[in-house]
Amino acid sequence: MLNQMHIGSHGTVTHISGGKALLRKLMSLGIKTGSDIEILHHRGKGVVVRSKGTRIAIGESIAELLTVEPQQVTPAA
């Protein structure tokens, strides 16, 4: 789940458990299945992420519905 990832980690959204209204809301914020995100910080049980250069605050109830596969980020040479 998204809210279990560590600050500074990167991942790809692999599944969104929710109805059409949630999918539309997340898509309007730039988050959909396949989106790459970075965890910026936690706000209570919610989380703030960066996706395509945009900071997005996601509350606990929505963060629990997002499945994210962690990515290994390699430093630039």
PQR file with spaces between the fields and no chain letter, atoms N, CA, C, O and H, PARSE charges and radii, in Angstrom:
ATOM       1  N    MET     1       0.830   -1.185    0.000 -0.4000 1.5000
ATOM       2  CA   MET     1       0.000    0.000    0.000 -0.0000 2.0000
ATOM       3  C    MET     1       0.874    1.249    0.000  0.5500 1.7000
ATOM       4  O    MET     1       1.999    1.254    0.501 -0.5500 1.4000
ATOM       5  N    LEU     2       0.329    2.272   -0.564 -0.4000 1.5000
ATOM       6  CA   LEU     2       1.069    3.526   -0.710 -0.0000 2.0000
ATOM       7  C    LEU     2       1.527    4.104    0.624  0.5500 1.7000
ATOM       8  O    LEU     2       2.666    4.554    0.752 -0.5500 1.4000
ATOM       9  H    LEU     2      -0.584    2.267   -0.970  0.4000 1.0000
ATOM      10  N    ASN     3       0.636    4.092    1.619 -0.4000 1.5000
ATOM      11  CA   ASN     3       0.976    4.739    2.891 -0.0000 2.0000
ATOM      12  C    ASN     3       1.981    3.946    3.719  0.5500 1.7000
ATOM      13  O    ASN     3       2.353    4.389    4.806 -0.5500 1.4000
ATOM      14  H    ASN     3      -0.289    3.727    1.515  0.4000 1.0000
ATOM      15  N    GLN     4       2.427    2.798    3.242 -0.4000 1.5000
ATOM      16  CA   GLN     4       3.440    2.011    3.948 -0.0000 2.0000
ATOM      17  C    GLN     4       4.836    2.205    3.363  0.5500 1.7000
ATOM      18  O    GLN     4       5.803    1.635    3.868 -0.5500 1.4000
ATOM      19  H    GLN     4       2.124    2.439    2.359  0.4000 1.0000
ATOM      20  N    MET     5       4.946    2.999    2.311 -0.4000 1.5000
ATOM      21  CA   MET     5       6.253    3.221    1.689 -0.0000 2.0000
ATOM      22  C    MET     5       7.034    4.269    2.469  0.5500 1.7000
ATOM      23  O    MET     5       6.450    5.132    3.124 -0.5500 1.4000
ATOM      24  H    MET     5       4.160    3.462    1.901  0.4000 1.0000
ATOM      25  N    HIS     6       8.350    4.188    2.395 -0.4000 1.5000
ATOM      26  CA   HIS     6       9.230    5.103    3.121 -0.0000 2.0000
ATOM      27  C    HIS     6       9.430    6.405    2.351  0.5500 1.7000
ATOM      28  O    HIS     6       9.353    6.437    1.123 -0.5500 1.4000
ATOM      29  H    HIS     6       8.825    3.487    1.863  0.4000 1.0000
ATOM      30  N    ILE     7       9.685    7.467    3.091 -0.4000 1.5000
ATOM      31  CA   ILE     7       9.968    8.766    2.492 -0.0000 2.0000
ATOM      32  C    ILE     7      11.189    8.647    1.583  0.5500 1.7000
ATOM      33  O    ILE     7      12.195    8.036    1.943 -0.5500 1.4000
ATOM      34  H    ILE     7       9.747    7.441    4.089  0.4000 1.0000
ATOM      35  N    GLY     8      11.078    9.241    0.406 -0.4000 1.5000
ATOM      36  CA   GLY     8      12.170    9.205   -0.562 -0.0000 2.0000
ATOM      37  C    GLY     8      12.109    8.024   -1.509  0.5500 1.7000
ATOM      38  O    GLY     8      12.847    7.982   -2.493 -0.5500 1.4000
ATOM      39  H    GLY     8      10.261    9.737    0.113  0.4000 1.0000
ATOM      40  N    SER     9      11.237    7.057   -1.226 -0.4000 1.5000
ATOM      41  CA   SER     9      11.157    5.891   -2.106 -0.0000 2.0000
ATOM      42  C    SER     9      10.311    6.205   -3.335  0.5500 1.7000
ATOM      43  O    SER     9       9.475    7.110   -3.328 -0.5500 1.4000
ATOM      44  H    SER     9      10.637    7.091   -0.426  0.4000 1.0000
ATOM      45  N    HIS    10      10.551    5.438   -4.378 -0.4000 1.5000
ATOM      46  CA   HIS    10       9.858    5.597   -5.650 -0.0000 2.0000
ATOM      47  C    HIS    10       9.092    4.315   -5.937  0.5500 1.7000
ATOM      48  O    HIS    10       9.469    3.235   -5.483 -0.5500 1.4000
ATOM      49  H    HIS    10      11.230    4.703   -4.383  0.4000 1.0000
ATOM      50  N    GLY    11       8.013    4.451   -6.694 -0.4000 1.5000
ATOM      51  CA   GLY    11       7.243    3.274   -7.052 -0.0000 2.0000
ATOM      52  C    GLY    11       6.338    3.546   -8.234  0.5500 1.7000
ATOM      53  O    GLY    11       6.212    4.676   -8.704 -0.5500 1.4000
ATOM      54  H    GLY    11       7.706    5.329   -7.063  0.4000 1.0000
ATOM      55  N    THR    12       5.705    2.469   -8.705 -0.4000 1.5000
ATOM      56  CA   THR    12       4.763    2.542   -9.812 -0.0000 2.0000
ATOM      57  C    THR    12       3.418    2.042   -9.325  0.5500 1.7000
ATOM      58  O    THR    12       3.332    0.973   -8.720 -0.5500 1.4000
ATOM      59  H    THR    12       5.807    1.550   -8.322  0.4000 1.0000
ATOM      60  N    VAL    13       2.365    2.807   -9.584 -0.4000 1.5000
ATOM      61  CA   VAL    13       1.015    2.402   -9.197 -0.0000 2.0000
ATOM      62  C    VAL    13       0.630    1.193  -10.056  0.5500 1.7000
ATOM      63  O    VAL    13       0.611    1.276  -11.284 -0.5500 1.4000
ATOM      64  H    VAL    13       2.434    3.676  -10.075  0.4000 1.0000
ATOM      65  N    THR    14       0.325    0.073   -9.399 -0.4000 1.5000
ATOM      66  CA   THR    14      -0.011   -1.148  -10.126 -0.0000 2.0000
ATOM      67  C    THR    14      -1.500   -1.473  -10.065  0.5500 1.7000
ATOM      68  O    THR    14      -2.007   -2.209  -10.912 -0.5500 1.4000
ATOM      69  H    THR    14       0.341    0.006   -8.401  0.4000 1.0000
ATOM      70  N    HIS    15      -2.210   -0.929   -9.064 -0.4000 1.5000
ATOM      71  CA   HIS    15      -3.642   -1.225   -8.942 -0.0000 2.0000
ATOM      72  C    HIS    15      -4.314   -0.153   -8.094  0.5500 1.7000
ATOM      73  O    HIS    15      -3.753    0.336   -7.113 -0.5500 1.4000
ATOM      74  H    HIS    15      -1.799   -0.331   -8.375  0.4000 1.0000
ATOM      75  N    ILE    16      -5.523    0.195   -8.498 -0.4000 1.5000
ATOM      76  CA   ILE    16      -6.335    1.121   -7.722 -0.0000 2.0000
ATOM      77  C    ILE    16      -7.642    0.425   -7.388  0.5500 1.7000
ATOM      78  O    ILE    16      -8.431    0.110   -8.279 -0.5500 1.4000
ATOM      79  H    ILE    16      -5.978   -0.202   -9.295  0.4000 1.0000
ATOM      80  N    SER    17      -7.870    0.185   -6.094 -0.4000 1.5000
ATOM      81  CA   SER    17      -9.102   -0.470   -5.641 -0.0000 2.0000
ATOM      82  C    SER    17     -10.118    0.612   -5.330  0.5500 1.7000
ATOM      83  O    SER    17     -10.049    1.255   -4.283 -0.5500 1.4000
ATOM      84  H    SER    17      -7.229    0.441   -5.371  0.4000 1.0000
ATOM      85  N    GLY    18     -11.039    0.809   -6.216 -0.4000 1.5000
ATOM      86  CA   GLY    18     -12.039    1.846   -5.993 -0.0000 2.0000
ATOM      87  C    GLY    18     -12.964    1.941   -7.182  0.5500 1.7000
ATOM      88  O    GLY    18     -12.725    1.328   -8.222 -0.5500 1.4000
ATOM      89  H    GLY    18     -11.095    0.287   -7.067  0.4000 1.0000
ATOM      90  N    GLY    19     -14.003    2.701   -7.024 -0.4000 1.5000
ATOM      91  CA   GLY    19     -14.980    2.871   -8.080 -0.0000 2.0000
ATOM      92  C    GLY    19     -14.557    3.892   -9.117  0.5500 1.7000
ATOM      93  O    GLY    19     -13.461    4.450   -9.075 -0.5500 1.4000
ATOM      94  H    GLY    19     -14.197    3.200   -6.179  0.4000 1.0000
ATOM      95  N    LYS    20     -15.473    4.113  -10.053 -0.4000 1.5000
ATOM      96  CA   LYS    20     -15.191    5.043  -11.155 -0.0000 2.0000
ATOM      97  C    LYS    20     -14.946    6.465  -10.657  0.5500 1.7000
ATOM      98  O    LYS    20     -14.119    7.186  -11.215 -0.5500 1.4000
ATOM      99  H    LYS    20     -16.364    3.660  -10.087  0.4000 1.0000
ATOM     100  N    ALA    21     -15.665    6.870   -9.605 -0.4000 1.5000
ATOM     101  CA   ALA    21     -15.488    8.231   -9.081 -0.0000 2.0000
ATOM     102  C    ALA    21     -14.066    8.428   -8.562  0.5500 1.7000
ATOM     103  O    ALA    21     -13.454    9.468   -8.806 -0.5500 1.4000
ATOM     104  H    ALA    21     -16.336    6.284   -9.152  0.4000 1.0000
ATOM     105  N    LEU    22     -13.538    7.433   -7.846 -0.4000 1.5000
ATOM     106  CA   LEU    22     -12.165    7.530   -7.342 -0.0000 2.0000
ATOM     107  C    LEU    22     -11.172    7.532   -8.497  0.5500 1.7000
ATOM     108  O    LEU    22     -10.221    8.314   -8.500 -0.5500 1.4000
ATOM     109  H    LEU    22     -14.035    6.589   -7.647  0.4000 1.0000
ATOM     110  N    LEU    23     -11.387    6.669   -9.465 -0.4000 1.5000
ATOM     111  CA   LEU    23     -10.480    6.633  -10.615 -0.0000 2.0000
ATOM     112  C    LEU    23     -10.455    7.970  -11.338  0.5500 1.7000
ATOM     113  O    LEU    23      -9.386    8.445  -11.721 -0.5500 1.4000
ATOM     114  H    LEU    23     -12.159    6.033   -9.463  0.4000 1.0000
ATOM     115  N    ARG    24     -11.620    8.583  -11.532 -0.4000 1.5000
ATOM     116  CA   ARG    24     -11.680    9.899  -12.188 -0.0000 2.0000
ATOM     117  C    ARG    24     -10.957   10.959  -11.356  0.5500 1.7000
ATOM     118  O    ARG    24     -10.222   11.786  -11.895 -0.5500 1.4000
ATOM     119  H    ARG    24     -12.488    8.197  -11.221  0.4000 1.0000
ATOM     120  N    LYS    25     -11.172   10.927  -10.035 -0.4000 1.5000
ATOM     121  CA   LYS    25     -10.531   11.911   -9.163 -0.0000 2.0000
ATOM     122  C    LYS    25      -9.011   11.792   -9.249  0.5500 1.7000
ATOM     123  O    LYS    25      -8.312   12.793   -9.405 -0.5500 1.4000
ATOM     124  H    LYS    25     -11.770   10.255   -9.597  0.4000 1.0000
ATOM     125  N    LEU    26      -8.503   10.556   -9.146 -0.4000 1.5000
ATOM     126  CA   LEU    26      -7.057   10.354   -9.202 -0.0000 2.0000
ATOM     127  C    LEU    26      -6.497   10.722  -10.573  0.5500 1.7000
ATOM     128  O    LEU    26      -5.416   11.303  -10.671 -0.5500 1.4000
ATOM     129  H    LEU    26      -9.071    9.743   -9.019  0.4000 1.0000
ATOM     130  N    MET    27      -7.236   10.380  -11.635 -0.4000 1.5000
ATOM     131  CA   MET    27      -6.772   10.734  -12.984 -0.0000 2.0000
ATOM     132  C    MET    27      -6.702   12.243  -13.151  0.5500 1.7000
ATOM     133  O    MET    27      -5.805   12.747  -13.826 -0.5500 1.4000
ATOM     134  H    MET    27      -8.114    9.908  -11.556  0.4000 1.0000
ATOM     135  N    SER    28      -7.636   12.974  -12.546 -0.4000 1.5000
ATOM     136  CA   SER    28      -7.597   14.439  -12.645 -0.0000 2.0000
ATOM     137  C    SER    28      -6.382   15.017  -11.922  0.5500 1.7000
ATOM     138  O    SER    28      -5.936   16.123  -12.226 -0.5500 1.4000
ATOM     139  H    SER    28      -8.365   12.565  -11.997  0.4000 1.0000
ATOM     140  N    LEU    29      -5.851   14.252  -10.960 -0.4000 1.5000
ATOM     141  CA   LEU    29      -4.644   14.657  -10.234 -0.0000 2.0000
ATOM     142  C    LEU    29      -3.375   14.133  -10.894  0.5500 1.7000
ATOM     143  O    LEU    29      -2.269   14.433  -10.445 -0.5500 1.4000
ATOM     144  H    LEU    29      -6.214   13.353  -10.713  0.4000 1.0000
ATOM     145  N    GLY    30      -3.532   13.346  -11.965 -0.4000 1.5000
ATOM     146  CA   GLY    30      -2.376   12.814  -12.685 -0.0000 2.0000
ATOM     147  C    GLY    30      -1.907   11.464  -12.196  0.5500 1.7000
ATOM     148  O    GLY    30      -0.787   11.058  -12.502 -0.5500 1.4000
ATOM     149  H    GLY    30      -4.431   13.102  -12.330  0.4000 1.0000
ATOM     150  N    ILE    31      -2.742   10.748  -11.435 -0.4000 1.5000
ATOM     151  CA   ILE    31      -2.362    9.427  -10.935 -0.0000 2.0000
ATOM     152  C    ILE    31      -3.285    8.380  -11.540  0.5500 1.7000
ATOM     153  O    ILE    31      -4.508    8.478  -11.444 -0.5500 1.4000
ATOM     154  H    ILE    31      -3.653   11.078  -11.186  0.4000 1.0000
ATOM     155  N    LYS    32      -2.679    7.377  -12.162 -0.4000 1.5000
ATOM     156  CA   LYS    32      -3.416    6.259  -12.729 -0.0000 2.0000
ATOM     157  C    LYS    32      -2.516    5.028  -12.678  0.5500 1.7000
ATOM     158  O    LYS    32      -1.342    5.130  -12.324 -0.5500 1.4000
ATOM     159  H    LYS    32      -1.685    7.297  -12.240  0.4000 1.0000
ATOM     160  N    THR    33      -3.054    3.888  -13.022 -0.4000 1.5000
ATOM     161  CA   THR    33      -2.245    2.684  -13.065 -0.0000 2.0000
ATOM     162  C    THR    33      -1.079    2.919  -14.034  0.5500 1.7000
ATOM     163  O    THR    33      -1.280    3.361  -15.165 -0.5500 1.4000
ATOM     164  H    THR    33      -4.008    3.805  -13.310  0.4000 1.0000
ATOM     165  N    GLY    34       0.127    2.618  -13.578 -0.4000 1.5000
ATOM     166  CA   GLY    34       1.324    2.837  -14.386 -0.0000 2.0000
ATOM     167  C    GLY    34       2.056    4.126  -14.055  0.5500 1.7000
ATOM     168  O    GLY    34       3.170    4.340  -14.534 -0.5500 1.4000
ATOM     169  H    GLY    34       0.290    2.259  -12.660  0.4000 1.0000
ATOM     170  N    SER    35       1.448    4.993  -13.242 -0.4000 1.5000
ATOM     171  CA   SER    35       2.095    6.251  -12.867 -0.0000 2.0000
ATOM     172  C    SER    35       3.282    6.003  -11.947  0.5500 1.7000
ATOM     173  O    SER    35       3.215    5.175  -11.039 -0.5500 1.4000
ATOM     174  H    SER    35       0.543    4.818  -12.853  0.4000 1.0000
ATOM     175  N    ASP    36       4.358    6.723  -12.190 -0.4000 1.5000
ATOM     176  CA   ASP    36       5.520    6.677  -11.306 -0.0000 2.0000
ATOM     177  C    ASP    36       5.351    7.761  -10.252  0.5500 1.7000
ATOM     178  O    ASP    36       4.986    8.893  -10.568 -0.5500 1.4000
ATOM     179  H    ASP    36       4.412    7.395  -12.928  0.4000 1.0000
ATOM     180  N    ILE    37       5.620    7.407   -8.992 -0.4000 1.5000
ATOM     181  CA   ILE    37       5.468    8.364   -7.901 -0.0000 2.0000
ATOM     182  C    ILE    37       6.684    8.319   -6.990  0.5500 1.7000
ATOM     183  O    ILE    37       7.421    7.333   -6.953 -0.5500 1.4000
ATOM     184  H    ILE    37       5.916    6.487   -8.735  0.4000 1.0000
ATOM     185  N    GLU    38       6.876    9.401   -6.260 -0.4000 1.5000
ATOM     186  CA   GLU    38       7.914    9.489   -5.228 -0.0000 2.0000
ATOM     187  C    GLU    38       7.234    9.912   -3.934  0.5500 1.7000
ATOM     188  O    GLU    38       6.404   10.820   -3.940 -0.5500 1.4000
ATOM     189  H    GLU    38       6.277   10.202   -6.290  0.4000 1.0000
ATOM     190  N    ILE    39       7.577    9.263   -2.826 -0.4000 1.5000
ATOM     191  CA   ILE    39       7.017    9.614   -1.531 -0.0000 2.0000
ATOM     192  C    ILE    39       7.801   10.791   -0.972  0.5500 1.7000
ATOM     193  O    ILE    39       9.003   10.679   -0.730 -0.5500 1.4000
ATOM     194  H    ILE    39       8.252    8.525   -2.822  0.4000 1.0000
ATOM     195  N    LEU    40       7.125   11.927   -0.764 -0.4000 1.5000
ATOM     196  CA   LEU    40       7.782   13.122   -0.242 -0.0000 2.0000
ATOM     197  C    LEU    40       7.720   13.179    1.277  0.5500 1.7000
ATOM     198  O    LEU    40       8.734   13.437    1.925 -0.5500 1.4000
ATOM     199  H    LEU    40       6.149   12.018   -0.960  0.4000 1.0000
ATOM     200  N    HIS    41       6.551   12.944    1.852 -0.4000 1.5000
ATOM     201  CA   HIS    41       6.440   12.845    3.309 -0.0000 2.0000
ATOM     202  C    HIS    41       5.058   12.331    3.700  0.5500 1.7000
ATOM     203  O    HIS    41       4.128   12.296    2.893 -0.5500 1.4000
ATOM     204  H    HIS    41       5.727   12.735    1.326  0.4000 1.0000
ATOM     205  N    HIS    42       4.960   11.936    4.960 -0.4000 1.5000
ATOM     206  CA   HIS    42       3.710   11.424    5.507 -0.0000 2.0000
ATOM     207  C    HIS    42       3.034   12.526    6.304  0.5500 1.7000
ATOM     208  O    HIS    42       3.692   13.286    7.015 -0.5500 1.4000
ATOM     209  H    HIS    42       5.715   11.964    5.615  0.4000 1.0000
ATOM     210  N    ARG    43       1.710   12.607    6.180 -0.4000 1.5000
ATOM     211  CA   ARG    43       0.909   13.561    6.941 -0.0000 2.0000
ATOM     212  C    ARG    43      -0.103   12.734    7.723  0.5500 1.7000
ATOM     213  O    ARG    43      -1.155   12.360    7.203 -0.5500 1.4000
ATOM     214  H    ARG    43       1.176   11.990    5.603  0.4000 1.0000
ATOM     215  N    GLY    44       0.230   12.456    8.975 -0.4000 1.5000
ATOM     216  CA   GLY    44      -0.605   11.538    9.744 -0.0000 2.0000
ATOM     217  C    GLY    44      -0.514   10.178    9.089  0.5500 1.7000
ATOM     218  O    GLY    44       0.576    9.631    8.930 -0.5500 1.4000
ATOM     219  H    GLY    44       1.085   12.760    9.397  0.4000 1.0000
ATOM     220  N    LYS    45      -1.666    9.626    8.706 -0.4000 1.5000
ATOM     221  CA   LYS    45      -1.661    8.345    7.997 -0.0000 2.0000
ATOM     222  C    LYS    45      -1.805    8.537    6.495  0.5500 1.7000
ATOM     223  O    LYS    45      -1.830    7.566    5.739 -0.5500 1.4000
ATOM     224  H    LYS    45      -2.552   10.070    8.836  0.4000 1.0000
ATOM     225  N    GLY    46      -1.900    9.798    6.061 -0.4000 1.5000
ATOM     226  CA   GLY    46      -1.917   10.112    4.643 -0.0000 2.0000
ATOM     227  C    GLY    46      -0.490   10.279    4.144  0.5500 1.7000
ATOM     228  O    GLY    46       0.467   10.076    4.891 -0.5500 1.4000
ATOM     229  H    GLY    46      -1.879   10.586    6.676  0.4000 1.0000
ATOM     230  N    VAL    47      -0.356   10.645    2.886 -0.4000 1.5000
ATOM     231  CA   VAL    47       0.965   10.738    2.286 -0.0000 2.0000
ATOM     232  C    VAL    47       0.968   11.839    1.234  0.5500 1.7000
ATOM     233  O    VAL    47      -0.051   12.102    0.594 -0.5500 1.4000
ATOM     234  H    VAL    47      -1.134   10.810    2.279  0.4000 1.0000
ATOM     235  N    VAL    48       2.129   12.486    1.059 -0.4000 1.5000
ATOM     236  CA   VAL    48       2.304   13.465   -0.013 -0.0000 2.0000
ATOM     237  C    VAL    48       3.271   12.847   -1.009  0.5500 1.7000
ATOM     238  O    VAL    48       4.363   12.410   -0.646 -0.5500 1.4000
ATOM     239  H    VAL    48       2.956   12.272    1.578  0.4000 1.0000
ATOM     240  N    VAL    49       2.852   12.818   -2.282 -0.4000 1.5000
ATOM     241  CA   VAL    49       3.665   12.203   -3.326 -0.0000 2.0000
ATOM     242  C    VAL    49       3.954   13.219   -4.414  0.5500 1.7000
ATOM     243  O    VAL    49       3.304   14.260   -4.508 -0.5500 1.4000
ATOM     244  H    VAL    49       1.965   13.174   -2.577  0.4000 1.0000
ATOM     245  N    ARG    50       4.948   12.895   -5.238 -0.4000 1.5000
ATOM     246  CA   ARG    50       5.225   13.673   -6.445 -0.0000 2.0000
ATOM     247  C    ARG    50       4.989   12.745   -7.626  0.5500 1.7000
ATOM     248  O    ARG    50       5.498   11.625   -7.675 -0.5500 1.4000
ATOM     249  H    ARG    50       5.476   12.049   -5.162  0.4000 1.0000
ATOM     250  N    SER    51       4.209   13.238   -8.570 -0.4000 1.5000
ATOM     251  CA   SER    51       3.961   12.506   -9.807 -0.0000 2.0000
ATOM     252  C    SER    51       4.059   13.488  -10.958  0.5500 1.7000
ATOM     253  O    SER    51       3.312   14.465  -11.013 -0.5500 1.4000
ATOM     254  H    SER    51       3.795   14.147   -8.530  0.4000 1.0000
ATOM     255  N    LYS    52       4.967   13.234  -11.867 -0.4000 1.5000
ATOM     256  CA   LYS    52       5.185   14.109  -13.031 -0.0000 2.0000
ATOM     257  C    LYS    52       5.412   15.558  -12.618  0.5500 1.7000
ATOM     258  O    LYS    52       4.910   16.479  -13.262 -0.5500 1.4000
ATOM     259  H    LYS    52       5.574   12.440  -11.822  0.4000 1.0000
ATOM     260  N    GLY    53       6.165   15.755  -11.547 -0.4000 1.5000
ATOM     261  CA   GLY    53       6.517   17.091  -11.097 -0.0000 2.0000
ATOM     262  C    GLY    53       5.470   17.784  -10.247  0.5500 1.7000
ATOM     263  O    GLY    53       5.687   18.921   -9.826 -0.5500 1.4000
ATOM     264  H    GLY    53       6.573   15.006  -11.023  0.4000 1.0000
ATOM     265  N    THR    54       4.348   17.145   -9.980 -0.4000 1.5000
ATOM     266  CA   THR    54       3.270   17.744   -9.196 -0.0000 2.0000
ATOM     267  C    THR    54       3.195   17.085   -7.826  0.5500 1.7000
ATOM     268  O    THR    54       3.223   15.859   -7.718 -0.5500 1.4000
ATOM     269  H    THR    54       4.171   16.222  -10.322  0.4000 1.0000
ATOM     270  N    ARG    55       3.098   17.908   -6.773 -0.4000 1.5000
ATOM     271  CA   ARG    55       2.937   17.397   -5.407 -0.0000 2.0000
ATOM     272  C    ARG    55       1.458   17.163   -5.155  0.5500 1.7000
ATOM     273  O    ARG    55       0.626   18.030   -5.423 -0.5500 1.4000
ATOM     274  H    ARG    55       3.075   18.903   -6.861  0.4000 1.0000
ATOM     275  N    ILE    56       1.134   15.966   -4.630 -0.4000 1.5000
ATOM     276  CA   ILE    56      -0.259   15.593   -4.401 -0.0000 2.0000
ATOM     277  C    ILE    56      -0.390   15.017   -3.002  0.5500 1.7000
ATOM     278  O    ILE    56       0.319   14.074   -2.649 -0.5500 1.4000
ATOM     279  H    ILE    56       1.811   15.262   -4.412  0.4000 1.0000
ATOM     280  N    ALA    57      -1.296   15.578   -2.200 -0.4000 1.5000
ATOM     281  CA   ALA    57      -1.588   15.046   -0.861 -0.0000 2.0000
ATOM     282  C    ALA    57      -2.719   14.038   -0.997  0.5500 1.7000
ATOM     283  O    ALA    57      -3.769   14.339   -1.566 -0.5500 1.4000
ATOM     284  H    ALA    57      -1.872   16.344   -2.487  0.4000 1.0000
ATOM     285  N    ILE    58      -2.493   12.838   -0.469 -0.4000 1.5000
ATOM     286  CA   ILE    58      -3.481   11.763   -0.552 -0.0000 2.0000
ATOM     287  C    ILE    58      -3.824   11.325    0.868  0.5500 1.7000
ATOM     288  O    ILE    58      -2.940   10.962    1.644 -0.5500 1.4000
ATOM     289  H    ILE    58      -1.640   12.594   -0.007  0.4000 1.0000
ATOM     290  N    GLY    59      -5.097   11.361    1.196 -0.4000 1.5000
ATOM     291  CA   GLY    59      -5.548   10.975    2.522 -0.0000 2.0000
ATOM     292  C    GLY    59      -5.449    9.482    2.754  0.5500 1.7000
ATOM     293  O    GLY    59      -5.283    8.700    1.817 -0.5500 1.4000
ATOM     294  H    GLY    59      -5.815   11.656    0.565  0.4000 1.0000
ATOM     295  N    GLU    60      -5.553    9.095    4.021 -0.4000 1.5000
ATOM     296  CA   GLU    60      -5.401    7.697    4.426 -0.0000 2.0000
ATOM     297  C    GLU    60      -6.363    6.773    3.687  0.5500 1.7000
ATOM     298  O    GLU    60      -5.953    5.717    3.205 -0.5500 1.4000
ATOM     299  H    GLU    60      -5.687    9.730    4.782  0.4000 1.0000
ATOM     300  N    SER    61      -7.631    7.154    3.590 -0.4000 1.5000
ATOM     301  CA   SER    61      -8.623    6.254    2.991 -0.0000 2.0000
ATOM     302  C    SER    61      -8.324    5.970    1.524  0.5500 1.7000
ATOM     303  O    SER    61      -8.573    4.863    1.046 -0.5500 1.4000
ATOM     304  H    SER    61      -7.964    8.012    3.981  0.4000 1.0000
ATOM     305  N    ILE    62      -7.792    6.956    0.804 -0.4000 1.5000
ATOM     306  CA   ILE    62      -7.435    6.733   -0.601 -0.0000 2.0000
ATOM     307  C    ILE    62      -6.086    6.036   -0.707  0.5500 1.7000
ATOM     308  O    ILE    62      -5.918    5.155   -1.550 -0.5500 1.4000
ATOM     309  H    ILE    62      -7.590    7.855    1.192  0.4000 1.0000
ATOM     310  N    ALA    63      -5.123    6.412    0.129 -0.4000 1.5000
ATOM     311  CA   ALA    63      -3.791    5.794    0.088 -0.0000 2.0000
ATOM     312  C    ALA    63      -3.873    4.284    0.311  0.5500 1.7000
ATOM     313  O    ALA    63      -3.088    3.524   -0.257 -0.5500 1.4000
ATOM     314  H    ALA    63      -5.260    7.129    0.813  0.4000 1.0000
ATOM     315  N    GLU    64      -4.829    3.851    1.142 -0.4000 1.5000
ATOM     316  CA   GLU    64      -4.991    2.415    1.396 -0.0000 2.0000
ATOM     317  C    GLU    64      -5.499    1.659    0.172  0.5500 1.7000
ATOM     318  O    GLU    64      -5.374    0.436    0.108 -0.5500 1.4000
ATOM     319  H    GLU    64      -5.466    4.468    1.604  0.4000 1.0000
ATOM     320  N    LEU    65      -6.065    2.367   -0.792 -0.4000 1.5000
ATOM     321  CA   LEU    65      -6.628    1.733   -1.983 -0.0000 2.0000
ATOM     322  C    LEU    65      -5.646    1.668   -3.147  0.5500 1.7000
ATOM     323  O    LEU    65      -5.959    1.098   -4.192 -0.5500 1.4000
ATOM     324  H    LEU    65      -6.166    3.360   -0.740  0.4000 1.0000
ATOM     325  N    LEU    66      -4.463    2.249   -2.972 -0.4000 1.5000
ATOM     326  CA   LEU    66      -3.464    2.260   -4.041 -0.0000 2.0000
ATOM     327  C    LEU    66      -2.381    1.219   -3.775  0.5500 1.7000
ATOM     328  O    LEU    66      -1.726    1.240   -2.733 -0.5500 1.4000
ATOM     329  H    LEU    66      -4.209    2.712   -2.123  0.4000 1.0000
ATOM     330  N    THR    67      -2.203    0.319   -4.718 -0.4000 1.5000
ATOM     331  CA   THR    67      -1.124   -0.661   -4.642 -0.0000 2.0000
ATOM     332  C    THR    67       0.034   -0.126   -5.471  0.5500 1.7000
ATOM     333  O    THR    67      -0.127    0.207   -6.645 -0.5500 1.4000
ATOM     334  H    THR    67      -2.734    0.302   -5.565  0.4000 1.0000
ATOM     335  N    VAL    68       1.205   -0.050   -4.842 -0.4000 1.5000
ATOM     336  CA   VAL    68       2.383    0.524   -5.499 -0.0000 2.0000
ATOM     337  C    VAL    68       3.526   -0.473   -5.421  0.5500 1.7000
ATOM     338  O    VAL    68       3.829   -1.008   -4.354 -0.5500 1.4000
ATOM     339  H    VAL    68       1.335   -0.321   -3.888  0.4000 1.0000
ATOM     340  N    GLU    69       4.156   -0.716   -6.563 -0.4000 1.5000
ATOM     341  CA   GLU    69       5.333   -1.587   -6.611 -0.0000 2.0000
ATOM     342  C    GLU    69       6.575   -0.726   -6.464  0.5500 1.7000
ATOM     343  O    GLU    69       6.819    0.154   -7.289 -0.5500 1.4000
ATOM     344  H    GLU    69       3.910   -0.281   -7.430  0.4000 1.0000
ATOM     345  N    PRO    70       7.363   -0.967   -5.424 -0.5600 1.5000
ATOM     346  CA   PRO    70       8.578   -0.161   -5.220  0.2800 2.0000
ATOM     347  C    PRO    70       9.554   -0.300   -6.385  0.5500 1.7000
ATOM     348  O    PRO    70       9.652   -1.357   -7.010 -0.5500 1.4000
ATOM     349  N    GLN    71      10.275    0.789   -6.666 -0.4000 1.5000
ATOM     350  CA   GLN    71      11.298    0.798   -7.707 -0.0000 2.0000
ATOM     351  C    GLN    71      12.657    1.047   -7.061  0.5500 1.7000
ATOM     352  O    GLN    71      12.767    1.744   -6.052 -0.5500 1.4000
ATOM     353  H    GLN    71      10.196    1.647   -6.158  0.4000 1.0000
ATOM     354  N    GLN    72      13.661    0.475   -7.651 -0.4000 1.5000
ATOM     355  CA   GLN    72      15.025    0.775   -7.253 -0.0000 2.0000
ATOM     356  C    GLN    72      15.506    1.945   -8.106  0.5500 1.7000
ATOM     357  O    GLN    72      15.488    1.875   -9.335 -0.5500 1.4000
ATOM     358  H    GLN    72      13.571   -0.092   -8.470  0.4000 1.0000
ATOM     359  N    VAL    73      15.935    3.020   -7.449 -0.4000 1.5000
ATOM     360  CA   VAL    73      16.417    4.191   -8.181 -0.0000 2.0000
ATOM     361  C    VAL    73      17.935    4.152   -8.165  0.5500 1.7000
ATOM     362  O    VAL    73      18.555    4.079   -7.104 -0.5500 1.4000
ATOM     363  H    VAL    73      15.949    3.077   -6.450  0.4000 1.0000
ATOM     364  N    THR    74      18.526    4.201   -9.347 -0.4000 1.5000
ATOM     365  CA   THR    74      19.988    4.189   -9.444 -0.0000 2.0000
ATOM     366  C    THR    74      20.471    5.626   -9.582  0.5500 1.7000
ATOM     367  O    THR    74      19.905    6.397  -10.358 -0.5500 1.4000
ATOM     368  H    THR    74      18.023    4.260  -10.209  0.4000 1.0000
ATOM     369  N    PRO    75      21.502    5.993   -8.843 -0.5600 1.5000
ATOM     370  CA   PRO    75      22.027    7.357   -8.936  0.2800 2.0000
ATOM     371  C    PRO    75      22.598    7.630  -10.320  0.5500 1.7000
ATOM     372  O    PRO    75      23.159    6.740  -10.959 -0.5500 1.4000
ATOM     373  N    ALA    76      22.451    8.865  -10.772 -0.4000 1.5000
ATOM     374  CA   ALA    76      23.008    9.271  -12.075 -0.0000 2.0000
ATOM     375  C    ALA    76      24.531    9.282  -12.001  0.5500 1.7000
ATOM     376  O    ALA    76      25.118    9.635  -10.978 -0.5500 1.4000
ATOM     377  H    ALA    76      21.996    9.588  -10.252  0.4000 1.0000
ATOM     378  N    ALA    77      25.142    8.895  -13.084 -0.4000 1.5000
ATOM     379  CA   ALA    77      26.615    8.848  -13.122 -0.0000 2.0000
ATOM     380  C    ALA    77      27.209   10.192  -13.357  0.5500 1.7000
ATOM     381  O    ALA    77      28.432   10.325  -13.416 -0.5500 1.4000
ATOM     382  H    ALA    77      24.665    8.608  -13.915  0.4000 1.0000
